[in-house]
Amino acid sequence: MNIKLVGGAALGLATMLVLSSCGGGGTSSNGGGDKASSAGPVTLKMVAADYGDNPTADNAGTKFWKSVVDEFQAQNPNIKVDVQVINWNDIDKQVATMVQNGQVPDILQTGDYSGFVKDGLLYKVDDVLSPNVSGDMLQKFADFGKVDGTAYGIPFVSSARALFYNKDLFKKAGIAEPPKTWDELKADAEKLKKAGVSQPFGLPLGQEEAQAESFLWMLGNGGGYTDASGKWQINAPQNVEAFTYVKGLVDAGLTTPNPGTKDRKAVWEDFAAGKVGMVNGGPMSIPIFDKGAVKDQYAVAPIPGKTGPLTTTLGVMDWIMAFNKNGHGAEIKKFFDFFYTGDAVNKIVDNYKLLPVTNGGIQKLAGDEKLKPFLDALPNASFYPFKDPKWSEVNTAIKQQIGGAVKDPAKTLGDLQKVAEAG
């Protein structure tokens, strides 16, 4: 499943992005108020991340948003929505360039919102979402959209993570049940390798979503990107130890070859083809696996940690937000209310197996057995430090650099800690 910038300190990040899932003072929500709507049509410019398999696939983002926009525009003929869909590897970079050039969209759907808050680029959620819609949001998720107590980010979709394993390959390797600890994972990986499995453990540390895979290994040793007080701890001893263990798996040939260059999609496709024994994934992995040779041969289990299964897994939220530069708050509000109360959210679940962020949406999925492990994990999930305005920059650096941790854990994590602590 899956998850990821400008002005002042944030503008420095935008510059970095062009080259390359608590703080920051929120300012005025609308930069001086909405412009009065004219009698003629208003066009909303929207930029969105692509959750589809590829630009021509049936679940391509362009097709999804066209269906949503066509329905919305039929009901609201004076509001046009022009959607630009960008793949996950490029969206942060391209949005940063847009903002630098003054070409700010009205709506952005991507993996992070906090970098835009400090300079007052975003509407407050209360200005662009009706109370009945915001009141139906999963509270724990909605709270992560707040900076200094004010909500700017609107949860778009959610997911959690679990371990997928190939039952057929496990049987051939003589493995009776999925691993619960790191030692068991390594022992099982060795058995899979002896049984001829080319990738005993799928390890994607390429740029697509390296921050997620990394976080899971940190959680497995009681670590994470920040401590309980919100202080950055990327190079904490428990994180270095976690990546030292990962390095051992890589050095022993028990993982995806050259994991620092492999994106999750490629590794998931290898799992779908029956080439991978086990891999961390989310509900959005299911459509990929169900289309492959592994269909009906995989199962889901909690992710192993150093001493036992994770008691908390990664909870991922992607976000949608509204920029205030063009003064289209009223029109944006109509679009957001339509999106969250109509069929669009159900289409997301059907197309991508991502989870809703509203109580009503979750209730509709209660009987879905394939999604149940992930729905059950959401209440106790751990999240990226979304609220820290530095997260956007740190997230980008992790995607670009964390692959080096399988060669030199201490140096790589230390370099990332410096990025987090830089003024």
C-alpha positions, 0 to 999 in steps of 0.5 A: 500500500503504501507514503512524501517543501517551500518558502522560508526554511521550506523554500530551501527544501524546494531548492533541494528537491529541484536538485534531487506518511511537531512545530512550525508556526501556522500563519494566516489561512487564506492569505487575505481572503478568497477572491470573489467568484465570477459568474463564469466558470472557475478552473481548479488546478490539481496535482495528484500522485499516481497510484496506478500500475503504469500510465496506461493501466486500467487503474492509472491515476489519470483514468481514476481522476477523470472519472471523479472529475467528470462526475463532479463537473456534471453536478457543478458545471461552473467549476472545472478541475484540471488534474495533472497526475505525476508518478511518486518518484517525481511529484515532490520535485515537480511541485517544488519547481511549480511553487518556486516559479509561482505556479501554485496549484489549487489542490495537491494530493501527495505524501506530505503537507507540513513543508507548506504550512510555515509560510501560510501557503495552505488553507486551514481545513476548516475553510475547505471542508464541511464540518460533517465531513471533517467530523467523520475523519478517523480522529488519530489520522486527522490529528496528524494533519495539524500544526500547532493545533490547527489542521492544514492537511486532510487525510486522503487514504491510509494503509498499514504494513504486514509481512507477505510470504509465499506459502508454496516456497515456504513449503518447498523450503521446509518452513512450517510458519512465518518468522516472528523474530529477526533470527527466525527470518534469517534462518528462513531466508537461508532455507529459502536460498538453499531451496533455490529462491533467488530473493529470500527476502524482498528488500526495496530501499530504492527511492520510491518508498525507502522511508517506509521499509526503513521505518519498519526495520527501526520499529523492529528494534524499538527505534524510529525517526524520532523519540517520544518527545519528537526529537530526531533520533535517526542515528540512535543506537537501536536504528544503527543496530537494525541496519547492521542486521539488514546489512548482514542479510544483504551480505549473505545474499538473502535479499533482493540484490542491490536493494538500495537501487530497487523500488518497492514496485519492482520487488512486489512484481518479483514477489507476484512472479514467485521469485521472492519468499517474503516481503513487507507490503500493504493492502495496495500490494494485493492487486499486484499479487492477485494478478501474478503467479503467486495468486492463492499462494501467499499469506499475511502475518505480522512483521518480525521484530528483533525479539518478536512480532511488531506490536505496532506497524507503520501506518501510512497516510497520504494527504490532500491540501488546498493552496490559498494563492488563487482564492478558490476556497469556496470551489475547493470546498465543493470539490472536497465535500463531493469527493469524501461523500460520494463514490470516489473513496470507494473507487480508491479502495476498489482500484488500489486496495488503499484504506479509507480515512473516514469512519463510514468508509472503514465500516463498509470494509468490515467484512473484507477478509483480505483487508482485515489484517490491515484494518486491525493494525490501524488503531495501534499504528505508528506514523512518520513525523508528519507534523515536523516541517523538517520531515519533507526534507528529511523524507527526501534525503532518506529516499535518496541516501538510505540505500547506503545503510546496507554498506555503512549503517552508522555513517548513512544514518549519521548523515541523515541525522545531520539533515534533520538537525540542520537549521 
